């Protein structure tokens, strides 16, 4: 029997490279499409079943080649920085929304139906202040990044209705783990805090530190993505991926201190434009359709693994 091929856009990046490893372990052939703007070749395993195409998802010729003879697509490639989208809305729009549409067109031409899409909790904006947001919470994107993610969801639904695509849409909350590059402006707060703490450098908190996030360890996310890629039938309603647990940045700093045994100076400054105050996932829909790791990786264990302790 021929091994199925999965295309992973952004597969050389933080989340994508972990998904590539999981696919290889499950005997898939993996094709990675990445422009290496934030992804790294060294994130990918040296394996005969991995093919890397260096190119842009917004390039129709590149995605046409990348989707040939695939059985499914995991679309993770994006400009993932809220601040970058504020600074460069047009470039972000090209990399996020236009790229998603180009990919859908290429999949339609190649007769590939299943696509797992990385959307974002940013589509909710500041709705549900202090409360867990469910998928029916009114959408209020505050940045070009969030607006492009929400528009991509609508386009995926259009291609489902009009052309038979079979999308699974996950709204990621805050994903963290190994290979998140702390030097990148696209990186998450955990990788930045942990790197500076390890080096003894001052840590800057934008705001008062009471803002909260719903953090998910990358391996737990990958377990969900694998199920979505392999499921015989997709669930077409968007789903939150979070644990319905709010952790403040101040609490995060305390856990880092417990894991490392020390913490450098912490400086507080003004919040950044577009930053969301509180974010927590109601994950009932996800729990209805997918088996989650039991128990989920808690913050202390996730940080211990991230820091190699």
Secondary structure, DSSP 8 states (H G I E B T S, - for coil): ----EEEEETTTSHHHHHHHHHHHHTT-EEEEEE--SS--GGGS---TTEEEEES-TT-HHHHHHHHTT-SEEEE--S---HHHHHH-HHHHHIIIIIHHHHHHHHHHHHT--EEEEEEEGGGGTT-STTS-B-TTS-----SHHHHHHHHHHHHHHHHHHHH--EEEEEEE-EEE-TT--TTSTT--HHHHHHHHHHHT--EEEES-S--EE-EEEHHHHHHHHHHHHH-SS---S-EEES-S--EEHHHHHHHHHHHHS----EEEE---TT--SB--B--HHHHHH----SS---HHHHHHHHHT-
